[in-house]
Amino acid sequence: MTDVAAPAFRKRANKASNIRKRPATPPPDDSASESDYTDDEAGTRVKRRKKEGLKVVSYGRREPEALSKSTAFEADRTKLITANDDATKTSNWYEAANAPPEAARAVARHQREAHTDSDGADDGTYKGSAKYSTFLKPDSKAEERKVGPVKAPTNVRTITVTDFAPDVCKDYKQTGFCGFGDNCKYLHIREDFKQGWQLDKEWEKAGKDKKPGNNSRSDEPDSEEKTLENIPFKCIICKEDYKRPIITKCGHYFCEKCAMTRYMKEKKKGCANCGMDTGGTFNVARKLNELLGKKRAREEAKEREGVET
């Protein structure tokens, strides 16, 4: 059997062993320069002390104890402190009651000069903002009007007219009835605003009626007007004028056709106003026909008078 040779390892030589290493660069210094350093044979960098421009002079000898003490200064306390007020010489920091005589005389002189300049003629010379004239004379009664009520002028009267037209209840205006009643948030009003000439004509007519010996006053009782106020002036079902009006057992008025259609075809037996069962009983409203006819005649007469005038 052949013997196997043992493995042998050879250590390689360091090729860079004879190369000089570069020394580390020291941190920069403001007082250092390239000439302050020298390199010796071993490559060590040595800093040299710079002696150019350095001059030390000493003329006397001071004790070490005196050098450690701080400088002491003592003020002269024999003189009194005086206030010149140089920064506030041109400002008036005093009240009128407590002002010194000099300040009071200066203020009085300034006011007298300003009053003289405002009363005298303007010569066109600019004298600065301090010489501006005030032409507004103070009102002696201004202080009295600050407190208490102010009397209104007797020759002026203010009239305010509030227009509720955008918020008028449409159902109440067209039919005189609203299902919400007093809870409706819109205004319940059926009247139309009259023009100025219409109001003047009514006022003149009312004045003529009140004259003695004038028999043109209307003989119609006020009860008819009150009755019509409580009755919707239009049918609340069709929202049009009454056509052959009828009255139910509960006392509400409708058109004959509207009431019959509601009861026969729509099978609604309750009253359209209050909901009470009508039982199919509808009577002819003769009194309402007469009242509506008289009202229509009065309106036509008023329109005719307005056109003639």
Helices and strands as residue ranges (DSSP letters): G 15-18, G 34-36, E 37-39, E 45-47, H 64-68, H 101-119, G 129-131, G 144-146, G 165-167, H 170-175, G 181-183, H 196-209, H 222-229, E 245-247, E 253-255, H 256-264, E 283-284, H 286-308
